Amino acid sequence: MGVDNFTSLFGFNLNSYNLRHPTGGSFIRPNKVNFGVDFLTAIKNRYVLEGEPEEEEEEEIVTIGNKPVETCQLSKLQEVSLRNCAVNGAGVRGGIAAACPNIRSIDLSKNLLSSWDEVVAIADQLRRLEVLNLSENKLTFPSGSPTPSRTFSALKELVLNRTGITWAQVLRCASGWPVLEKLYLESNDIVISERPVDVLQTVKRFTLFCVTKSDLLNFRLEQLILSDIGISSIHFPDAGIGCKTSMFPSLQYLVLNDNQISHNPRSHVRSPSVAFTAPGALAAGDVPGSGAAGAWALLPLVQIIWKACLKRVSFRVSSLAGWQWSVISELDKLPSLHALSCARNPLTERGRDAQTTRQHIIARVGQLRTLNKCAVEPEERRGAELDYRKAFGAEWKAAGGHQDPDRDRPSADFLAAHPRYQLLCRKYGAPEDGELKTQQPFRLKNQLLTLKIKCLNELDQEVVEKPLPESMTIQKVKGFLSRLLKVPVAKLLLSYESPKVSCPAEHAMPGREIELENDQQSLQFYSVENGDCLLVRW
């Protein structure tokens, strides 16, 4: 049936109805429609027992089932949940302020609020309001003057998920949120096309989901969640190796969920690359497809350049589809980053050792205090950094590294791949040649060390030689010597001396003697070689 025929048959113009989708409209009987209730009626329906007087001088104890329940006066309510209660507006003017003026937190999600003006009418009567959730209300926003700042003078957290709000509307209303700290705009298809001027300066947490294209602005954020946006790399070009970026100076907590950061940078060529650019670094037209190059150039502290359309964006690092270690090294440039989350990392899911991955992240990001919601203790950091220094020692040596500071000139490629390596060498000392021994193919003859065993408590006893595997732990060596010498394991103290090379500085003792103090480490860890002498005391 055509529109004209429909109009002539039913007597009204179908074109006067605006639908979000061409086939999204339905006709229903009026008596089947729930037109909702006002705010105060919904409060009473939820929090006042049926038949109870609206005003009580004292609180009443009633029994529901077998449990006593204390009913409260509406005037004492501070946290209110009216989710899915069909609230359609404020109701009688002044009624809310008279009945429940002390409300600080309201959940009004999934109701029948149709305009921002209705929200203002409710909030204007709640001067202590700090938290407001308006998710899943299809709101229309004013195109004229902004909301008076006194209405939301105490508001610190605002949730506008699935409300249909645009970025222009956010900026238009933002002047009415003078102390806002947390703003949630998930699932609104927002395109951030202009910078906030003199608004949103107090925001510390900013969350977006389901955007098609976005620029991330610097709101002095303390928490940043970047989930499922398909980024393949992160780069702060304003900071060189070993330096800190001027961007995100207050960022303390970072999460990157479900991205495409790849171990092989070429494995996700269609994924967006994220480049953070300092003010004035971009000229007009540097961002392809912007349509308003001047506006892009004015972005204050940061821009994200997208190579493909994104499906979802958020501000929370876990479930990465791939991994590129340079991304982790780049995060060390953030001056205040203390907490990083990277749970369900494919590096561990694809057969990689989870503990080794954790150690590498800790070693690459020097200021981390929490990783995957687990505290990074000083002992763990020291162990991670020592292992990292040893693991890449051979690569460092081949790239031009040297124990002599005057000859230590590792290549630019090595420094780019391992920005903190030189700092770790200054902190713990450069790795010795014995620590850089290349692992030989697994053959029994390659794994055995012929060692002399000398008992310092019995100098007249003959020095014996025994073949021992280099992978043998100090604890097992003590067990072997306990059976050989008939001495309890707990009393044995081991060290060794090598006539070949000088020993690492941290283990050095007079006469080139090195203590074997860690029972869990192997002979190879201490660089014990053929011909070395084990010194035994008890």
C-alpha positions as CSV (number, residue, x, y, z in Angstrom):
1,M,0.0,0.0,0.0
2,G,1.4,3.4,-1.0
3,V,1.8,6.3,1.4
4,D,-0.9,8.3,-0.4
5,N,-3.4,5.4,-0.3
6,F,-2.6,4.9,3.4
7,T,-3.2,8.6,4.1
8,S,-6.6,8.6,2.3
9,L,-7.7,5.4,3.9
10,F,-6.8,6.1,7.6
11,G,-6.9,9.9,7.6
12,F,-3.4,10.8,8.8
13,N,-0.1,11.5,7.1
14,L,2.4,8.7,7.5
15,N,5.3,11.1,6.5
16,S,4.9,12.9,9.8
17,Y,6.5,10.0,11.7
18,N,10.3,9.8,11.9
19,L,11.6,6.3,12.3
20,R,15.2,5.2,12.9
21,H,14.8,2.5,10.3
22,P,12.6,2.5,7.2
23,T,10.8,-0.7,8.4
24,G,11.1,0.0,12.1
25,G,7.5,1.2,12.8
26,S,4.6,-0.8,14.1
27,F,0.9,-0.1,14.9
28,I,-0.4,-1.2,18.3
29,R,-3.7,-0.6,20.2
30,P,-3.6,2.4,22.6
31,N,-4.7,0.3,25.5
32,K,-1.7,-1.9,25.1
33,V,0.8,1.0,25.4
34,N,2.5,1.8,28.7
35,F,3.0,5.6,28.7
36,G,4.9,5.4,32.0
37,V,4.8,7.2,35.3
38,D,6.5,10.2,36.8
39,F,9.7,10.0,38.9
40,L,8.1,10.3,42.3
41,T,5.4,7.7,41.5
42,A,8.1,5.3,40.5
43,I,10.0,6.0,43.7
44,K,6.9,5.2,45.8
45,N,6.1,2.1,43.8
46,R,9.6,0.8,44.4
47,Y,10.4,1.9,47.9
48,V,7.1,2.4,49.7
49,L,5.1,-0.7,50.8
50,E,1.5,-1.0,49.7
51,G,-0.9,0.6,52.2
52,E,1.9,2.3,54.1
53,P,1.5,6.1,54.8
54,E,3.8,8.2,52.6
55,E,5.3,10.0,55.5
56,E,6.3,8.2,58.7
57,E,7.8,9.8,61.7
58,E,9.7,6.7,62.5
59,E,11.0,3.8,60.4
60,E,8.9,0.6,60.5
61,I,10.1,-3.0,60.8
62,V,8.1,-5.4,58.6
63,T,8.5,-9.1,58.0
64,I,8.9,-10.5,54.4
65,G,9.1,-14.3,54.5
66,N,11.1,-15.0,57.6
67,K,13.4,-12.0,57.5
68,P,12.7,-8.6,59.1
69,V,13.0,-5.7,56.6
70,E,13.4,-2.1,57.7
71,T,11.4,0.3,55.5
72,C,12.9,3.7,55.1
73,Q,11.6,7.2,54.7
74,L,11.9,8.6,51.3
75,S,13.6,11.7,52.6
76,K,16.5,9.5,53.7
77,L,17.1,7.8,50.4
78,Q,20.6,8.4,48.9
79,E,20.9,5.6,46.3
80,V,18.0,4.9,44.1
81,S,17.6,2.3,41.3
82,L,14.6,2.8,39.0
83,R,15.9,0.7,36.1
84,N,13.1,-0.4,33.8
85,C,10.4,1.3,35.9
86,A,8.8,3.2,33.0
87,V,9.8,6.7,34.3
88,N,8.6,9.3,31.8
89,G,9.4,12.6,33.5
90,A,9.7,14.6,36.6
91,G,6.0,15.0,37.5
92,V,4.7,17.8,39.6
93,R,7.2,20.6,40.0
94,G,8.9,20.6,43.4
95,G,7.5,17.2,44.3
96,I,10.9,15.4,44.1
97,A,12.7,18.1,46.2
98,A,10.0,17.9,48.9
99,A,9.9,14.0,49.1
100,C,13.5,12.8,48.6
101,P,16.0,15.7,48.4
102,N,19.0,13.7,49.7
103,I,19.4,11.4,46.7
104,R,23.1,11.2,45.5
105,S,22.9,8.3,43.0
106,I,20.2,7.4,40.5
107,D,19.9,4.6,38.0
108,L,17.3,5.7,35.4
109,S,18.5,3.3,32.7
110,K,16.0,1.6,30.3
111,N,13.1,4.0,31.0
112,L,10.7,6.2,28.9
113,L,12.6,9.4,29.2
114,S,12.4,11.1,25.8
115,S,14.3,14.4,26.2
116,W,17.2,15.9,28.0
117,D,14.8,18.6,29.3
118,E,13.0,15.9,31.4
119,V,16.3,14.8,32.8
120,V,17.1,18.4,33.8
121,A,13.7,18.8,35.4
122,I,14.5,15.8,37.7
123,A,18.1,16.8,38.4
124,D,17.2,20.4,39.2
125,Q,15.4,19.1,42.3
126,L,18.3,17.0,43.5
127,R,21.2,19.4,44.3
128,R,23.3,16.6,45.9
129,L,23.2,14.3,42.8
130,E,26.7,12.8,42.1
131,V,26.0,9.7,39.9
132,L,23.4,9.6,37.1
133,N,22.8,6.6,34.8
134,L,20.6,7.3,31.8
135,S,21.6,4.4,29.6
136,E,19.0,3.0,27.1
137,N,16.8,6.0,27.1
138,K,16.3,7.4,23.5
139,L,16.8,11.0,24.4
140,T,16.5,14.1,22.3
141,F,19.0,16.9,23.2
142,P,18.5,20.6,23.0
143,S,20.0,22.6,20.1
144,G,19.9,25.9,22.0
145,S,21.4,27.2,25.2
146,P,23.2,24.7,27.5
147,T,21.9,23.5,30.8
148,P,22.5,25.9,33.7
149,S,25.6,24.7,35.6
150,R,23.8,24.8,38.9
151,T,21.6,21.9,37.9
152,F,24.5,19.4,37.8
153,S,26.8,21.3,40.2
154,A,27.7,18.1,42.2
155,L,27.6,15.5,39.3
156,K,30.8,13.5,39.1
157,E,29.7,10.4,37.1
158,L,27.4,10.4,34.0
159,V,26.4,7.3,32.0
160,L,24.9,8.0,28.6
161,N,25.3,4.6,26.9
162,R,22.8,3.8,24.1
163,T,21.1,7.2,24.3
164,G,21.8,8.3,20.7
165,I,23.8,11.3,21.8
166,T,26.3,12.8,19.3
167,W,29.7,14.4,20.1
168,A,28.3,17.9,19.2
169,Q,25.5,17.3,21.8
170,V,28.0,16.2,24.4
171,L,30.0,19.4,24.0
172,R,26.8,21.5,24.0
173,C,25.7,20.0,27.3
174,A,29.1,19.7,28.9
175,S,29.2,23.2,30.2
176,G,26.5,22.1,32.6
177,W,28.8,19.4,34.1
178,P,31.4,21.6,35.9
179,V,32.9,18.8,38.2
180,L,32.3,15.7,36.0
181,E,35.1,13.1,36.5
182,K,33.6,10.0,34.7
183,L,31.8,10.0,31.4
184,Y,30.5,6.9,29.7
185,L,29.3,7.1,26.0
186,E,29.2,3.5,24.9
187,S,27.3,2.3,21.8
188,N,26.4,5.7,20.4
189,D,28.2,5.7,17.1
190,I,30.1,8.8,18.1
191,V,32.5,10.5,15.8
192,I,34.8,12.9,17.7
193,S,35.5,15.7,15.2
194,E,36.3,18.7,17.4
195,R,38.2,19.4,20.6
196,P,36.5,20.3,23.8
197,V,37.1,24.0,24.6
198,D,36.8,25.0,28.3
199,V,34.7,21.9,29.0
200,L,35.3,18.3,30.2
201,Q,38.6,19.5,31.7
202,T,37.9,17.6,35.0
203,V,37.2,14.2,33.3
204,K,39.5,11.5,34.5
205,R,37.7,8.5,33.0
206,F,36.3,8.5,29.5
207,T,34.7,5.4,27.8
208,L,33.5,4.9,24.3
209,F,32.3,1.7,22.6
210,C,31.0,1.0,19.0
211,V,32.3,4.0,17.1
212,T,33.1,4.0,13.4
213,K,35.9,6.5,13.6
214,S,37.4,8.4,16.5
215,D,40.0,10.8,17.7
216,L,41.1,10.3,21.3
217,L,41.5,13.6,23.1
218,N,43.5,14.2,26.2
219,F,41.2,14.8,29.1
220,R,43.9,14.6,31.8
221,L,42.9,10.9,32.0
222,E,43.9,8.7,34.9
223,Q,42.3,5.6,33.5
224,L,42.2,4.7,29.8
225,I,40.4,1.7,28.3
226,L,41.1,0.8,24.6
227,S,39.2,-2.4,23.9
228,D,38.5,-4.2,20.6
229,I,39.4,-1.3,18.3
230,G,41.8,-3.4,16.0
231,I,44.9,-1.4,16.6
232,S,48.2,-3.0,15.5
233,S,50.8,-0.7,17.0
234,I,51.2,2.3,19.4
235,H,53.8,5.0,19.0
236,F,54.7,8.3,20.8
237,P,56.9,10.1,18.3
238,D,57.6,13.0,20.6
239,A,59.7,10.9,22.9
240,G,62.9,9.2,22.0
241,I,64.5,6.0,23.4
242,G,64.6,6.2,27.2
243,C,62.5,9.4,27.3
244,K,59.0,10.1,28.5
245,T,56.2,11.4,26.4
246,S,54.5,14.7,27.2
247,M,51.1,13.1,26.4
248,F,48.8,11.5,29.0
249,P,50.8,13.0,31.9
250,S,48.3,11.7,34.5
251,L,47.5,8.3,33.0
252,Q,48.0,5.6,35.7
253,Y,45.8,2.7,34.5
254,L,45.7,1.2,31.0
255,V,43.8,-1.7,29.5
256,L,43.9,-2.9,25.8
257,N,41.3,-5.6,25.2
258,D,40.8,-7.7,22.1
259,N,43.0,-5.8,19.7
260,Q,45.2,-6.9,16.8
261,I,48.7,-6.0,18.2
262,S,50.8,-8.6,16.4
263,H,54.1,-10.3,17.1
264,N,54.7,-9.9,13.4
265,P,53.8,-6.3,12.4
266,R,52.8,-7.5,8.9
267,S,50.4,-10.1,10.1
268,H,47.5,-7.6,10.4
269,V,48.1,-5.1,7.6
270,R,44.4,-4.1,7.7
271,S,44.4,-3.2,11.3
272,P,44.6,0.5,12.4
273,S,47.9,1.9,13.5
274,V,47.7,4.3,16.4
275,A,50.1,7.3,16.4
276,F,49.9,9.8,19.2
277,T,51.0,13.2,17.9
278,A,51.9,16.2,20.1
279,P,50.3,19.7,19.5
280,G,51.3,21.4,16.4
281,A,53.1,18.3,15.0
282,L,50.4,17.8,12.3
283,A,49.8,20.2,9.5
284,A,46.4,20.7,7.8
285,G,45.6,17.8,5.6
286,D,47.9,15.3,7.3
287,V,45.0,13.0,8.2
288,P,43.4,11.5,5.1
289,G,39.7,11.8,4.6
290,S,39.2,14.3,7.5
291,G,37.3,16.8,5.4
292,A,38.2,19.5,8.0
293,A,42.0,19.5,8.1
294,G,42.2,22.7,10.1
295,A,40.1,21.2,12.9
296,W,42.3,18.1,13.0
297,A,45.5,20.2,13.3
298,L,44.0,22.0,16.3
299,L,43.6,18.9,18.4
300,P,45.5,19.7,21.6
301,L,47.6,16.7,22.7
302,V,46.8,13.6,20.8
303,Q,45.5,12.2,17.6
304,I,44.8,8.7,16.5
305,I,45.2,8.0,12.8
306,W,43.0,5.2,11.7
307,K,43.8,3.0,8.6
308,A,40.4,1.2,8.6
309,C,36.9,1.6,9.9
310,L,36.6,0.4,13.5
311,K,33.6,-1.5,14.9
312,R,34.2,-0.9,18.6
313,V,36.2,1.4,20.8
314,S,36.6,1.6,24.6
315,F,38.9,3.0,27.3
316,R,40.1,-0.5,29.5
317,V,45.2,-4.6,27.8
318,S,44.0,-8.2,27.5
319,S,42.9,-10.8,24.9
320,L,45.3,-9.5,22.2
321,A,45.0,-11.4,19.0
322,G,48.7,-11.0,18.5
323,W,51.5,-9.2,20.1
324,Q,54.3,-6.8,19.2
325,W,56.9,-6.3,22.0
326,S,57.6,-2.8,20.7
327,V,54.1,-1.8,21.9
328,I,55.0,-2.8,25.5
329,S,58.3,-0.9,25.2
330,E,56.4,2.1,24.0
331,L,54.2,2.1,27.1
332,D,57.3,2.8,29.2
333,K,57.2,6.3,27.8
334,L,54.0,7.1,29.8
335,P,55.3,8.9,32.8
336,S,52.6,8.0,35.3
337,L,51.6,4.5,34.2
338,H,51.5,2.2,37.2
339,A,48.9,-0.4,36.4
340,L,48.6,-2.5,33.2
341,S,46.1,-5.3,32.5
342,C,46.9,-7.9,29.8
343,A,45.0,-11.0,30.8
344,R,44.3,-13.8,28.3
345,N,47.3,-12.8,26.3
346,P,47.8,-14.9,23.1
347,L,51.5,-15.1,23.9
348,T,50.6,-17.5,26.7
349,E,47.6,-19.0,25.0
350,R,49.7,-20.1,22.0
351,G,52.1,-22.2,24.1
352,R,54.3,-19.5,25.4
353,D,55.3,-19.5,29.1
354,A,53.0,-17.1,31.0
355,Q,55.6,-16.4,33.7
356,T,58.2,-15.5,31.0
357,T,55.8,-13.2,29.3
358,R,55.0,-11.5,32.6
359,Q,58.7,-11.0,33.3
360,H,59.3,-9.5,29.9
361,I,56.5,-7.0,30.4
362,I,57.8,-6.0,33.9
363,A,61.3,-5.6,32.6
364,R,60.2,-3.5,29.6
365,V,57.9,-1.1,31.6
366,G,60.0,0.2,34.5
367,Q,57.3,1.9,36.6
368,L,54.7,-0.8,36.7
369,R,53.4,-1.6,40.2
370,T,50.5,-3.8,39.1
371,L,50.3,-6.2,36.2
372,N,47.1,-8.2,35.4
373,K,45.7,-7.1,38.8
374,C,48.7,-8.7,40.6
375,A,51.2,-6.5,42.5
376,V,54.7,-6.3,41.2
377,E,56.9,-6.7,44.2
378,P,60.5,-5.4,44.3
379,E,61.9,-8.9,44.4
380,E,59.9,-9.9,41.3
381,R,61.0,-6.8,39.4
382,R,64.7,-7.5,40.2
383,G,64.4,-11.1,39.1
384,A,62.5,-10.2,35.9
385,E,65.1,-7.5,35.0
386,L,68.1,-9.8,35.6
387,D,66.5,-12.6,33.5
388,Y,65.7,-10.1,30.8
389,R,69.3,-8.8,30.8
390,K,70.6,-12.3,30.5
391,A,68.1,-13.5,27.9
392,F,69.1,-10.8,25.4
393,G,72.7,-10.5,26.4
394,A,74.0,-12.4,23.3
395,E,72.0,-10.2,21.0
396,W,73.3,-7.1,22.8
397,K,76.9,-8.4,22.4
398,A,76.4,-9.1,18.7
399,A,74.9,-5.7,18.2
400,G,78.0,-3.9,19.6
401,G,77.5,-4.1,23.3
402,H,80.6,-4.5,25.5
403,Q,81.4,-4.7,29.2
404,D,83.8,-1.8,28.8
405,P,81.8,1.4,28.9
406,D,84.2,3.1,26.4
407,R,83.6,0.3,23.9
408,D,79.9,-0.2,24.6
409,R,78.1,0.9,21.4
410,P,75.0,-1.2,20.7
411,S,73.3,-0.6,17.4
412,A,70.3,1.7,17.0
413,D,68.2,-1.3,15.9
414,F,69.0,-3.1,19.2
415,L,68.2,0.0,21.3
416,A,64.9,0.5,19.5
417,A,63.9,-3.1,20.2
418,H,65.2,-3.0,23.8
419,P,65.0,0.6,25.0
420,R,65.6,-0.2,28.7
421,Y,68.5,-2.6,28.2
422,Q,71.3,0.0,28.7
423,L,69.6,1.2,31.9
424,L,69.5,-2.4,33.2
425,C,73.2,-2.8,32.4
426,R,73.9,0.4,34.4
427,K,71.7,-0.9,37.2
428,Y,73.0,-4.5,37.5
429,G,76.2,-4.4,35.5
430,A,76.7,-5.6,32.0
431,P,76.3,-9.3,31.4
432,E,79.6,-11.3,31.5
433,D,80.7,-13.6,28.7
434,G,80.0,-16.6,30.8
435,E,76.3,-15.6,31.1
436,L,76.1,-15.4,27.3
437,K,77.0,-19.0,26.6
438,T,75.1,-20.3,23.6
439,Q,72.9,-23.3,24.3
440,Q,74.4,-26.4,22.6
441,P,72.4,-29.2,21.0
442,F,71.1,-31.6,23.6
443,R,73.6,-34.4,23.7
444,L,74.8,-36.0,26.9
445,K,78.4,-35.3,26.3
446,N,77.5,-31.6,25.7
447,Q,75.6,-31.4,29.0
448,L,78.3,-33.0,31.3
449,L,80.9,-31.0,33.2
450,T,84.0,-32.6,34.6
451,L,84.4,-30.8,38.0
452,K,86.9,-31.2,40.7
453,I,85.5,-31.5,44.2
454,K,87.6,-30.1,47.1
455,C,86.6,-30.4,50.8
456,L,87.9,-27.4,52.7
457,N,87.1,-29.0,56.1
458,E,89.4,-31.9,55.3
459,L,92.4,-30.5,53.5
460,D,94.2,-33.8,53.6
461,Q,91.4,-35.5,51.6
462,E,92.2,-36.2,48.0
463,V,90.6,-34.0,45.4
464,V,88.2,-36.0,43.2
465,E,86.7,-35.4,39.8
466,K,83.1,-36.1,38.9
467,P,81.0,-35.5,35.8
468,L,77.9,-33.5,36.6
469,P,75.1,-32.2,34.2
470,E,75.3,-28.5,33.7
471,S,71.5,-28.4,34.2
472,M,71.8,-29.9,37.6
473,T,70.5,-27.6,40.4
474,I,72.6,-26.7,43.4
475,Q,70.1,-28.5,45.6
476,K,70.7,-31.8,43.7
477,V,74.5,-31.2,43.7
478,K,74.2,-30.9,47.5
479,G,72.3,-34.2,47.6
480,F,74.9,-35.9,45.6
481,L,77.7,-34.5,47.8
482,S,75.8,-35.5,50.9
483,R,75.8,-39.1,49.8
484,L,79.4,-38.9,48.7
485,L,80.8,-37.3,51.8
486,K,78.3,-38.6,54.4
487,V,77.4,-35.1,55.5
488,P,73.8,-33.8,56.1
489,V,72.6,-31.6,53.2
490,A,71.5,-28.8,55.5
491,K,75.2,-28.3,56.6
492,L,76.7,-28.1,53.2
493,L,77.9,-24.7,51.8
494,L,79.0,-24.7,48.2
495,S,81.1,-22.3,46.1
496,Y,83.4,-22.8,43.1
497,E,86.5,-21.2,41.6
498,S,87.5,-21.0,38.0
499,P,91.1,-20.5,36.8
500,K,90.0,-19.4,33.3
501,V,88.1,-16.1,33.6
502,S,87.3,-13.4,36.1
503,C,83.9,-13.8,37.7
504,P,80.8,-11.6,37.5
505,A,81.1,-8.7,39.8
506,E,78.1,-9.5,41.9
507,H,79.5,-13.0,42.7
508,A,83.2,-12.1,43.0
509,M,85.2,-13.1,46.1
510,P,88.9,-13.2,46.9
511,G,90.7,-15.9,44.9
512,R,88.0,-15.9,42.2
513,E,85.7,-17.9,44.5
514,I,81.9,-17.7,43.7
515,E,79.2,-18.7,46.1
516,L,76.4,-21.0,44.9
517,E,73.8,-19.6,47.2
518,N,70.6,-20.3,45.4
519,D,69.6,-23.9,45.6
520,Q,67.0,-23.6,42.8
521,Q,69.5,-22.4,40.1
522,S,71.6,-24.7,37.9
523,L,75.3,-25.0,37.5
524,Q,74.9,-23.4,34.1
525,F,73.3,-20.3,35.7
526,Y,76.5,-19.7,37.6
527,S,78.6,-20.2,34.5
528,V,80.4,-23.3,35.9
529,E,82.6,-24.8,33.2
530,N,84.7,-27.9,32.6
531,G,87.8,-28.0,34.9
532,D,86.3,-25.7,37.5
533,C,86.6,-26.7,41.2
534,L,83.6,-27.1,43.6
535,L,84.6,-26.0,47.1
536,V,82.6,-27.8,49.9
537,R,82.3,-26.6,53.5
538,W,80.2,-27.8,56.4
